[in-house]
Amino acid sequence: MLLACGSSDPTSNTSASVTAEAACEHEFRARFERCGSDDVAPATTASARTRYVESCVGALGLSGSTRTADEVDACAKAVEEEDCGELPKLLPACAPKAGTLPPGSACNVDAQCQGGHCDLLDAQAKGRGCGVCVEPIPEGGPCDPERPACELGTLCFSSEASPETVCRRARYVDENASCARLDTLCKRA
């Protein structure tokens, strides 16, 4: 359950050809049940689904969020078309989306912020249950793997030239292919 930082309107960003609840349910199935473990108890999955859908629907109505139910549903469809193991946020249909709140604004989720990052560990956020919108780090810029705020479309990776971590675009390789580069992610079979 999200605690709203600032105002929220549960009806904003939800006028769609699919309801927010249906889109969020579809996303849960695509992300967690399709490639999930068979040894998870059905009651655990049902409880996780309920919490996920509540949080997802709530996030769509948060102030500054520009994500829509149709986009959540399109992401779920894109995840279903891919091999298990790919990071959904690297798929074009699931790419993180910038919101409308400027840096320094209170936030709950990345989709509320202009730079696409809500830092929930920021010192200003401690004890409030909210995060703070931050400026993204450009591709090639140094980043902290514990608090990555890389620009949308990049991830925080170790640098090949030094122990420093930098924001880079990831690339996937198929099973049994070389994944010696630090910005390479292996697809899961």
Backbone bond lengths (Angstrom), bond angles and torsions (degrees), N, CA, C in turn:
res aa  C-N    CA-C-N  psi(-1)  N-CA   C-N-CA  omega(-1)  CA-C   N-CA-C  phi
1 M - - - 1.429 - - 1.524 108.32 -
2 L 1.312 117.92 129.74 1.455 122.55 179.90 1.519 110.37 -86.81
3 L 1.309 115.34 138.19 1.451 120.76 169.39 1.512 105.52 -90.84
4 A 1.288 118.43 126.72 1.455 120.66 -176.33 1.517 110.58 -75.73
5 C 1.327 115.55 125.25 1.456 122.69 171.90 1.503 105.59 -96.80
6 G 1.300 117.95 112.50 1.454 119.98 -174.27 1.520 108.12 83.08
7 S 1.312 116.19 -161.63 1.467 119.45 -176.43 1.514 111.72 -86.81
8 S 1.297 115.40 156.87 1.453 120.58 174.07 1.510 108.09 -141.54
9 D 1.313 113.96 152.74 1.454 120.57 179.87 1.516 106.51 -134.10
10 P 1.329 119.62 104.01 1.445 121.33 -174.87 1.516 113.84 -61.97
11 T 1.310 118.68 -12.28 1.462 119.04 178.85 1.515 112.39 -95.79
12 S 1.345 118.03 -15.11 1.459 118.60 179.41 1.517 109.69 -71.21
13 N 1.305 117.05 148.11 1.461 124.62 179.55 1.529 112.95 61.04
14 T 1.322 118.26 17.52 1.455 118.22 -179.42 1.523 112.96 -117.42
15 S 1.354 118.89 -2.36 1.457 118.49 176.55 1.521 106.70 -76.01
16 A 1.299 116.62 111.69 1.456 120.87 -172.24 1.512 109.57 -154.20
17 S 1.317 114.92 172.70 1.453 118.74 176.11 1.531 110.63 -77.09
18 V 1.322 116.67 -12.42 1.456 122.55 176.02 1.526 106.55 -127.26
19 T 1.316 117.17 145.72 1.462 118.89 178.83 1.524 110.04 -72.19
20 A 1.316 115.40 157.72 1.458 120.47 178.30 1.534 110.04 -60.11
21 E 1.321 116.91 -42.53 1.472 120.69 -179.64 1.527 111.14 -61.69
22 A 1.335 116.90 -45.40 1.471 120.49 -179.31 1.520 110.99 -65.31
23 A 1.330 117.28 -41.41 1.467 120.82 -179.95 1.522 110.79 -64.68
24 C 1.331 116.67 -43.43 1.466 120.56 -179.05 1.527 111.40 -68.34
25 E 1.325 116.94 -37.71 1.478 121.52 175.08 1.529 109.61 -62.01
26 H 1.323 117.40 -44.52 1.468 122.60 178.73 1.528 110.12 -60.90
27 E 1.339 116.58 -43.56 1.461 120.14 179.79 1.531 110.86 -63.14
28 F 1.335 117.67 -41.31 1.466 120.07 178.19 1.529 110.68 -60.40
29 R 1.328 116.50 -47.46 1.476 120.02 179.96 1.528 110.84 -60.03
30 A 1.324 117.30 -44.39 1.463 121.36 -177.48 1.528 111.88 -66.91
31 R 1.302 116.54 -42.33 1.471 120.09 -175.19 1.519 113.66 -81.24
32 F 1.329 117.65 -35.74 1.459 118.86 -169.35 1.521 115.25 -117.81
33 E 1.310 119.02 -31.95 1.457 119.57 -176.77 1.529 112.38 -90.32
34 R 1.315 117.79 -36.38 1.463 121.54 -175.51 1.526 111.79 -59.68
35 C 1.304 118.23 -43.50 1.463 121.75 -177.50 1.520 111.78 -114.16
36 G 1.302 116.44 13.80 1.458 121.09 -176.72 1.509 113.02 -74.23
37 S 1.291 113.92 175.63 1.448 121.78 -179.18 1.530 110.82 -81.04
38 D 1.312 115.68 141.13 1.457 120.93 177.88 1.529 112.30 -77.12
39 D 1.345 116.77 -10.68 1.462 118.93 -176.80 1.534 113.01 -93.72
40 V 1.333 117.64 13.00 1.460 120.99 175.96 1.526 108.35 -88.92
41 A 1.310 115.68 131.02 1.460 120.74 -178.40 1.526 110.24 -63.13
42 P 1.339 117.84 139.37 1.467 120.85 179.32 1.526 113.29 -54.82
43 A 1.324 117.71 -36.69 1.472 120.48 179.68 1.527 110.59 -66.03
44 T 1.326 117.36 -35.86 1.462 121.48 178.12 1.519 110.05 -66.44
45 T 1.325 116.96 -44.28 1.461 121.22 178.23 1.522 110.83 -62.58
46 A 1.313 117.57 -43.55 1.461 121.50 -179.34 1.526 110.93 -63.01
47 S 1.324 116.94 -42.34 1.454 121.04 178.80 1.531 110.79 -65.22
48 A 1.327 116.54 -43.64 1.467 120.78 178.46 1.528 110.61 -62.97
49 R 1.328 116.51 -40.33 1.476 120.78 179.32 1.523 110.34 -61.27
50 T 1.336 117.46 -45.93 1.464 121.62 -179.90 1.520 110.97 -59.22
51 R 1.332 116.88 -47.54 1.469 120.75 179.95 1.525 110.93 -64.36
52 Y 1.325 117.53 -42.01 1.462 121.76 -178.90 1.530 110.98 -62.96
53 V 1.323 116.48 -46.98 1.464 120.52 -178.26 1.530 110.00 -64.08
54 E 1.331 118.71 -43.72 1.468 121.40 177.67 1.523 111.00 -58.10
55 S 1.334 116.22 -46.26 1.457 121.22 -178.77 1.523 111.26 -66.16
56 C 1.316 117.14 -43.23 1.466 122.70 -180.00 1.528 110.83 -62.28
57 V 1.312 117.62 -48.23 1.468 121.82 179.61 1.529 109.34 -62.39
58 G 1.319 116.50 -43.43 1.463 120.40 178.67 1.518 112.18 -60.92
59 A 1.336 117.16 -40.82 1.467 121.21 -179.51 1.520 111.99 -63.90
60 L 1.334 117.05 -32.94 1.465 120.02 179.77 1.526 111.62 -65.25
61 G 1.312 117.63 -26.24 1.453 121.58 -177.56 1.513 115.02 -97.45
62 L 1.329 117.44 2.86 1.460 119.36 -177.94 1.527 112.18 -72.28
63 S 1.299 115.94 146.73 1.456 122.48 177.40 1.530 109.95 -55.14
64 G 1.325 115.89 131.62 1.461 121.38 177.83 1.508 114.88 89.43
65 S 1.330 118.13 -18.84 1.464 120.56 -178.43 1.532 110.32 -71.44
66 T 1.320 115.87 133.75 1.460 121.18 178.64 1.522 111.32 -110.41
67 R 1.325 117.62 1.01 1.464 121.59 179.69 1.526 109.25 -73.19
68 T 1.339 116.57 140.40 1.461 121.23 -178.10 1.525 111.06 -116.76
69 A 1.320 115.98 165.16 1.467 121.22 177.11 1.535 110.21 -61.49
70 D 1.338 117.37 -38.57 1.463 119.80 177.82 1.523 111.41 -61.27
71 E 1.336 117.53 -37.42 1.470 120.65 178.91 1.525 111.17 -70.10
72 V 1.319 117.55 -37.51 1.470 121.03 176.57 1.526 108.86 -62.04
73 D 1.331 117.11 -44.46 1.461 121.63 -179.73 1.533 111.19 -65.78
74 A 1.335 117.28 -40.46 1.473 120.95 178.03 1.523 110.72 -63.55
75 C 1.321 117.40 -37.56 1.462 121.20 176.86 1.530 110.05 -63.96
76 A 1.327 116.46 -44.77 1.472 120.01 179.30 1.528 110.55 -58.51
77 K 1.326 116.92 -42.56 1.472 120.60 178.45 1.523 111.14 -63.46
78 A 1.333 117.46 -40.76 1.463 121.71 179.65 1.531 110.99 -65.04
79 V 1.331 116.90 -40.10 1.469 120.85 178.74 1.525 109.81 -63.63
80 E 1.326 117.15 -40.57 1.468 120.94 179.93 1.525 112.40 -63.38
81 E 1.326 117.47 -27.00 1.465 121.47 -178.49 1.526 112.82 -83.89
82 E 1.327 118.09 -10.94 1.457 122.50 -176.93 1.519 111.64 -99.75
83 D 1.328 114.70 165.48 1.454 120.88 173.69 1.523 108.94 -69.21
84 C 1.313 115.99 152.42 1.456 119.92 175.16 1.525 108.81 -63.03
85 G 1.306 116.39 145.16 1.452 120.81 175.56 1.512 114.94 103.93
86 E 1.315 119.17 -15.12 1.460 119.21 177.68 1.517 109.25 -76.81
87 L 1.315 115.91 143.81 1.458 120.43 177.32 1.517 108.70 -74.59
88 P 1.322 117.94 117.75 1.456 119.77 -177.99 1.524 114.18 -53.47
89 K 1.348 117.41 -36.86 1.462 118.00 -175.86 1.528 112.75 -67.27
90 L 1.343 117.80 -9.90 1.459 120.26 176.32 1.526 112.07 -90.94
91 L 1.324 117.75 -7.43 1.458 121.35 176.15 1.529 108.33 -82.24
92 P 1.330 118.91 136.19 1.466 120.00 -178.61 1.528 113.77 -52.02
93 A 1.333 117.91 -41.13 1.469 120.17 -178.47 1.529 112.37 -70.24
94 C 1.319 117.01 -17.18 1.467 121.18 -177.62 1.523 112.82 -111.18
95 A 1.310 116.28 1.61 1.467 119.50 -176.39 1.517 110.73 -53.39
96 P 1.325 116.41 138.63 1.454 118.91 176.56 1.528 109.79 -54.68
97 K 1.300 115.11 147.38 1.458 121.35 -175.76 1.518 109.37 -121.87
98 A 1.307 115.70 134.82 1.456 120.36 178.95 1.523 110.03 -73.18
99 G 1.308 115.07 146.66 1.455 121.62 176.92 1.516 111.03 -100.59
100 T 1.316 116.84 -153.16 1.465 120.88 -175.75 1.522 114.17 -114.83
101 L 1.343 118.43 -6.81 1.458 120.13 -177.30 1.528 111.10 -80.08
102 P 1.339 118.28 132.87 1.462 121.50 -179.13 1.530 112.07 -75.12
103 P 1.351 116.97 163.30 1.473 120.24 176.39 1.522 110.41 -53.84
104 G 1.335 115.15 141.44 1.453 121.84 -179.17 1.517 113.65 94.13
105 S 1.341 117.33 -11.64 1.468 121.09 179.53 1.528 110.62 -76.48
106 A 1.323 116.23 150.64 1.465 121.45 174.52 1.526 108.62 -70.54
107 C 1.329 116.12 141.96 1.464 120.62 -176.91 1.521 110.47 -152.17
108 N 1.337 115.39 164.47 1.465 122.81 173.75 1.520 111.46 -115.18
109 V 1.344 117.01 -35.66 1.463 121.81 -175.02 1.525 110.35 -134.52
110 D 1.328 115.76 155.81 1.459 121.95 -178.80 1.525 112.95 -55.69
111 A 1.340 116.91 -37.42 1.469 121.40 -174.41 1.522 113.30 -66.51
112 Q 1.312 118.68 -5.17 1.460 121.27 176.54 1.527 111.98 -86.12
113 C 1.321 117.77 -23.19 1.464 122.80 -168.13 1.521 113.38 -97.13
114 Q 1.343 115.83 141.46 1.461 121.41 178.82 1.522 111.86 -56.19
115 G 1.319 117.45 -38.83 1.459 121.43 -179.67 1.512 113.50 -85.59
116 G 1.332 117.60 -2.68 1.455 121.75 178.35 1.515 114.73 79.95
117 H 1.356 117.71 13.97 1.468 119.80 -178.91 1.520 111.86 -136.77
118 C 1.324 114.73 124.56 1.463 123.54 173.55 1.524 106.21 -109.64
119 D 1.332 117.24 109.30 1.459 121.90 -178.36 1.523 108.88 -85.14
120 L 1.324 115.57 104.54 1.467 121.15 -178.44 1.526 112.16 -81.89
121 L 1.342 117.27 -7.50 1.458 121.03 179.97 1.519 112.66 -103.07
122 D 1.325 118.02 0.56 1.455 123.06 -178.78 1.529 110.07 -58.73
123 A 1.326 116.55 143.10 1.463 121.89 -179.15 1.527 111.35 -57.61
124 Q 1.340 117.06 -34.28 1.461 120.57 178.87 1.529 111.87 -66.79
125 A 1.339 116.82 -22.18 1.457 121.33 -175.60 1.523 112.68 -87.73
126 K 1.329 117.85 -20.29 1.463 121.21 -174.22 1.525 111.85 -55.08
127 G 1.318 114.72 130.40 1.451 121.70 176.28 1.520 114.48 81.74
128 R 1.328 118.01 -6.53 1.459 120.40 -178.32 1.530 111.87 -102.39
129 G 1.326 117.93 -13.44 1.455 120.46 -177.95 1.515 112.65 73.86
130 C 1.325 115.63 9.83 1.456 120.77 -178.87 1.517 109.32 -123.98
131 G 1.315 114.97 163.36 1.441 120.65 174.64 1.512 110.15 -108.14
132 V 1.329 114.33 -172.88 1.457 122.14 179.72 1.521 108.09 -131.15
133 C 1.335 117.00 130.91 1.462 120.93 175.95 1.527 109.11 -65.04
134 V 1.348 116.77 131.69 1.466 121.84 -179.02 1.525 110.54 -123.26
135 E 1.324 114.82 157.67 1.471 121.72 175.07 1.534 107.76 -69.66
136 P 1.328 118.62 138.00 1.462 120.10 177.97 1.529 111.66 -75.58
137 I 1.319 115.22 153.76 1.465 122.30 175.99 1.523 107.40 -87.46
138 P 1.338 118.52 127.86 1.470 120.15 -177.99 1.530 111.88 -69.08
139 E 1.338 115.91 157.90 1.462 121.29 177.06 1.527 109.40 -53.75
140 G 1.333 116.01 132.19 1.461 121.78 -177.77 1.510 113.42 92.00
141 G 1.341 117.55 -11.78 1.453 121.25 -179.75 1.517 111.66 -81.04
142 P 1.339 117.37 152.83 1.469 120.60 179.49 1.529 110.79 -68.07
143 C 1.326 115.84 144.17 1.464 121.46 -178.18 1.518 110.51 -140.00
144 D 1.306 115.79 164.61 1.458 123.00 178.02 1.529 107.33 -108.90
145 P 1.345 118.13 116.24 1.473 119.88 -178.22 1.530 113.62 -58.42
146 E 1.333 117.80 -24.44 1.456 121.31 178.89 1.527 111.72 -78.47
147 R 1.325 117.93 -23.92 1.463 123.35 -178.91 1.530 109.13 -140.19
148 P 1.328 117.86 58.90 1.466 118.81 -176.37 1.531 111.08 -68.59
149 A 1.297 115.19 134.34 1.466 120.79 176.33 1.527 107.84 -132.98
150 C 1.319 115.55 43.50 1.459 120.77 -178.24 1.523 110.01 -68.44
151 E 1.346 115.81 151.04 1.455 119.03 179.53 1.525 109.11 -57.52
152 L 1.316 114.89 154.07 1.458 120.49 -177.27 1.523 110.29 -54.79
153 G 1.329 116.18 134.62 1.463 122.47 -179.35 1.520 114.23 95.30
154 T 1.335 117.50 -3.51 1.461 120.59 178.19 1.530 109.72 -125.19
155 L 1.328 115.37 162.04 1.464 122.59 178.22 1.516 109.16 -129.89
156 C 1.325 117.62 162.98 1.460 123.20 179.88 1.529 109.43 -87.05
157 F 1.350 116.62 115.98 1.464 123.00 -179.25 1.512 109.86 -125.35
158 S 1.345 116.29 156.54 1.455 120.97 171.02 1.518 108.08 -65.77
159 S 1.319 115.95 148.00 1.457 121.71 178.58 1.523 109.01 -86.33
160 E 1.319 116.83 144.05 1.465 120.37 177.59 1.520 110.96 -73.85
161 A 1.324 117.85 -25.78 1.457 122.37 -175.14 1.527 113.58 -89.25
162 S 1.343 117.56 -19.99 1.461 119.84 -176.84 1.526 109.34 -155.70
163 P 1.325 116.79 173.31 1.470 118.86 177.80 1.530 112.59 -74.74
164 E 1.317 117.84 -3.24 1.465 122.51 -179.95 1.529 110.86 -68.54
165 T 1.317 116.78 146.34 1.458 121.21 173.98 1.526 108.37 -99.74
166 V 1.347 115.26 141.30 1.463 121.01 -177.75 1.525 110.39 -134.86
167 C 1.328 115.68 158.42 1.465 121.73 177.11 1.532 108.48 -79.59
168 R 1.337 116.12 125.08 1.466 121.44 -178.81 1.515 109.65 -143.90
169 R 1.311 115.49 158.18 1.463 121.28 173.65 1.529 107.67 -78.43
170 A 1.315 116.38 135.22 1.460 121.32 179.19 1.522 109.73 -86.74
171 R 1.289 115.27 155.84 1.466 120.62 173.23 1.527 107.44 -134.82
172 Y 1.325 114.93 143.33 1.457 121.50 179.83 1.516 109.92 -99.75
173 V 1.325 115.28 145.55 1.463 120.97 173.13 1.518 108.14 -125.13
174 D 1.328 115.84 154.63 1.457 120.76 -179.40 1.520 111.51 -73.72
175 E 1.309 114.98 166.28 1.457 122.20 178.11 1.525 109.93 -54.80
176 N 1.325 116.81 139.37 1.464 126.17 179.45 1.521 113.78 71.65
177 A 1.315 119.47 4.21 1.465 121.80 175.13 1.521 108.61 -86.11
178 S 1.317 116.69 158.73 1.454 121.25 178.51 1.520 109.82 -66.83
179 C 1.305 114.55 132.15 1.464 118.48 175.06 1.513 108.37 -127.31
180 A 1.342 115.41 45.62 1.458 121.54 -177.94 1.527 112.50 -73.63
181 R 1.327 117.12 -26.71 1.465 118.88 179.16 1.522 109.05 -69.60
182 L 1.304 115.85 144.18 1.463 120.80 -176.31 1.521 113.08 -71.09
183 D 1.335 117.89 -19.27 1.463 120.21 179.85 1.520 111.78 -99.04
184 T 1.319 116.50 19.76 1.454 122.04 -177.64 1.526 110.28 -103.67
185 L 1.313 116.09 133.51 1.448 122.24 176.37 1.524 108.06 -115.98
186 C 1.300 117.75 135.78 1.454 121.73 -179.34 1.524 109.91 -90.30
187 K 1.324 116.07 135.21 1.462 120.38 175.27 1.515 107.99 -70.10
188 R 1.319 115.85 143.11 1.447 121.26 178.43 1.520 108.15 -91.56
189 A 1.310 116.65 133.73 1.465 120.84 -179.57 1.490 112.32 -71.94
